[in-house]
Amino acid sequence: MPKDVAMRVALVGLGDIGLSAHLPALQRHPAIELVQLVDPDPDRRAAVAELDIQVAAELEAGVDGVVLATPPWVTPELTVDYTRAGLFVLAEKPVATSMEAARIYDKLEPAERGRVQVGLTYRHDPAIGQLATWIANGTLGETVLVRAHIYDEPYRPDDAEHTARITATLEHGSPVVHEGAHVFDWLTHLLGGRPIAVDDRWAVRTRAGLPAPNLTGARLSYPGGHQALVEFGWFTSALPRCELSVLGDRGLATLDGFTFALTLTTAESEEVVRFPGDRMTRCFDRQLDRFVALHNGVPAEPSLDDGIAALRTAQLVAGRAE
Ligand SMILES: NC(=O)c1ccc[n+]([C@@H]2O[C@H](COP(=O)([O-])OP(=O)(O)OC[C@H]3O[C@@H](n4cnc5c(N)ncnc54)[C@H](O)[C@@H]3O)[C@@H](O)[C@H]2O)c1
């Protein structure tokens, strides 16, 4: 079916998430024409040479917006340059690797900031909306304890590309900076506000030579008396289960960290809620719906301020003073 194009978009950054998730989502979207693929690395450009799309080392004119699937130590400067050039920007999370690095966003005028959407992709999942409803309407009780166990990126020394990519990412901060971008955004969204305090925190390096602690955790207080216990871990040979659970006086809700299947257990029953399609496809599609809406004048969700707030909490947990 021909597309009813509202927006001409370039994908900048042709690495892992760029090619595996953003590229197919941009190609699928009925209101987006993907017109440029940009990466300074010639090998990355060669990987997409067979697609019928212009490929370049630097962004060229003729687009309304860009999706930045670039490393977080590159994304801030590109976001500032492109929004100042009048473009809409969907920028991958985290918005920077530290609050110091995020100061570059202070250069933006309000109208420019307003053109930035942050790639906190899983905020768009209906499972997060369902969980927010159960918390807000008291299905689980008045006050809840959230336990977030976020474990990913197993250590596979025989996979040189993965080992190099995760080691390079750790050089720019512990997993809490990278995964916390998502989790602290969900917690604010679920618990009705930003955390009041980081009450406690810990970090462990499971082997010598790692550039940052690969296991980190904390206890946080939220408005309304809600508490959160969070753990983030990467790069061990085996990983614990990745899940988020919300426990209150009346019930327990569990979110599978990979499928986003939800289980609600109360004294009366157990119910499993699954949403159609796989989590990645539906979230990347919904994220682009929001990007087109932003281009049409609807405020960004999640906004640059949401991304910075999640980074601020992650940095407090990581223990680096602002
Ligand atoms: N939203 C999500 O669910 C999700 C999932 C995975 C990764 N991410 C985020 O996406 C970002 C990219 O992660 P990745 O794993 O794909 O990394 P990656 O290293 O595989 O890819 C990054 C790409 O950016 C390119 N690049 C570097 N500098 C550039 C520049 N100045 N201009 C254009 N391109 C440039 C690199 O050549 C590389 O191809 C990270 O911030 C990561 O946290 C988000």
The ligand as an SDF file (V2000), in Angstrom:
LIG
                    3D

 44 48  0  0  0  0  0  0  0  0999 V2000
   15.7870    2.0830   23.1500 N   0  0  0  0  0  0  0  0  0  0  0  0
   16.2980    0.8810   23.3110 C   0  0  0  0  0  0  0  0  0  0  0  0
   15.5930   -0.0590   23.6310 O   0  0  0  0  0  0  0  0  0  0  0  0
   17.7700    0.6580   23.0850 C   0  0  0  0  0  0  0  0  0  0  0  0
   18.2820   -0.6290   22.9230 C   0  0  0  0  0  0  0  0  0  0  0  0
   19.6460   -0.7790   22.6730 C   0  0  0  0  0  0  0  0  0  0  0  0
   20.4700    0.3380   22.6120 C   0  0  0  0  0  0  0  0  0  0  0  0
   19.9560    1.5690   22.8150 N   0  0  0  0  0  0  0  0  0  0  0  0
   20.8040    2.7810   22.7810 C   0  0  0  0  0  0  0  0  0  0  0  0
   21.1030    3.0590   21.4230 O   0  0  0  0  0  0  0  0  0  0  0  0
   22.3770    3.6930   21.3360 C   0  0  0  0  0  0  0  0  0  0  0  0
   23.2230    2.9340   20.3060 C   0  0  0  0  0  0  0  0  0  0  0  0
   23.4610    1.6180   20.7930 O   0  0  0  0  0  0  0  0  0  0  0  0
   24.0170    0.4580   19.8430 P   0  0  0  0  0  0  0  0  0  0  0  0
   24.0820   -0.7570   20.6880 O   0  0  0  0  0  0  0  0  0  0  0  0
   23.2590    0.4000   18.5660 O   0  0  0  0  0  0  0  0  0  0  0  0
   25.5130    0.9870   19.5420 O   0  0  0  0  0  0  0  0  0  0  0  0
   26.4600    0.6340   18.3320 P   0  0  0  0  0  0  0  0  0  0  0  0
   27.8340    0.9760   18.7690 O   0  0  0  0  0  0  0  0  0  0  0  0
   26.1870   -0.7400   17.8150 O   0  0  0  0  0  0  0  0  0  0  0  0
   26.0090    1.6710   17.1780 O   0  0  0  0  0  0  0  0  0  0  0  0
   26.2790    3.0510   17.2080 C   0  0  0  0  0  0  0  0  0  0  0  0
   26.4840    3.5360   15.7720 C   0  0  0  0  0  0  0  0  0  0  0  0
   26.6400    4.9540   15.7800 O   0  0  0  0  0  0  0  0  0  0  0  0
   27.6500    5.2850   14.8430 C   0  0  0  0  0  0  0  0  0  0  0  0
   28.2190    6.6020   15.1250 N   0  0  0  0  0  0  0  0  0  0  0  0
   29.2000    6.9440   15.9990 C   0  0  0  0  0  0  0  0  0  0  0  0
   29.4270    8.2680   15.9280 N   0  0  0  0  0  0  0  0  0  0  0  0
   28.5680    8.7770   15.0180 C   0  0  0  0  0  0  0  0  0  0  0  0
   28.3180   10.0790   14.5040 C   0  0  0  0  0  0  0  0  0  0  0  0
   29.0060   11.1420   14.9330 N   0  0  0  0  0  0  0  0  0  0  0  0
   27.3630   10.2250   13.5560 N   0  0  0  0  0  0  0  0  0  0  0  0
   26.6530    9.1720   13.1170 C   0  0  0  0  0  0  0  0  0  0  0  0
   26.8390    7.9010   13.5600 N   0  0  0  0  0  0  0  0  0  0  0  0
   27.7930    7.7180   14.5000 C   0  0  0  0  0  0  0  0  0  0  0  0
   28.6700    4.1730   14.9760 C   0  0  0  0  0  0  0  0  0  0  0  0
   29.5280    4.0880   13.8370 O   0  0  0  0  0  0  0  0  0  0  0  0
   27.7550    2.9600   15.1040 C   0  0  0  0  0  0  0  0  0  0  0  0
   27.4210    2.4190   13.8500 O   0  0  0  0  0  0  0  0  0  0  0  0
   22.9520    3.6850   22.7570 C   0  0  0  0  0  0  0  0  0  0  0  0
   22.7390    4.9390   23.3490 O   0  0  0  0  0  0  0  0  0  0  0  0
   22.1340    2.6270   23.4760 C   0  0  0  0  0  0  0  0  0  0  0  0
   21.9780    2.8990   24.8700 O   0  0  0  0  0  0  0  0  0  0  0  0
   18.6280    1.7380   23.0360 C   0  0  0  0  0  0  0  0  0  0  0  0
  1  2  1  0
  2  3  2  0
  2  4  1  0
  4  5  1  0
  4 44  2  0
  5  6  2  0
  6  7  1  0
  7  8  2  0
  8  9  1  0
  8 44  1  0
  9 10  1  0
  9 42  1  0
 10 11  1  0
 11 12  1  0
 11 40  1  0
 12 13  1  0
 13 14  1  0
 14 15  2  0
 14 16  1  0
 14 17  1  0
 17 18  1  0
 18 19  2  0
 18 20  1  0
 18 21  1  0
 21 22  1  0
 22 23  1  0
 23 24  1  0
 23 38  1  0
 24 25  1  0
 25 26  1  0
 25 36  1  0
 26 27  1  0
 26 35  1  0
 27 28  2  0
 28 29  1  0
 29 30  1  0
 29 35  2  0
 30 31  1  0
 30 32  2  0
 32 33  1  0
 33 34  2  0
 34 35  1  0
 36 37  1  0
 36 38  1  0
 38 39  1  0
 40 41  1  0
 40 42  1  0
 42 43  1  0
M  CHG  2   8   1  16  -1
M  END
$$$$
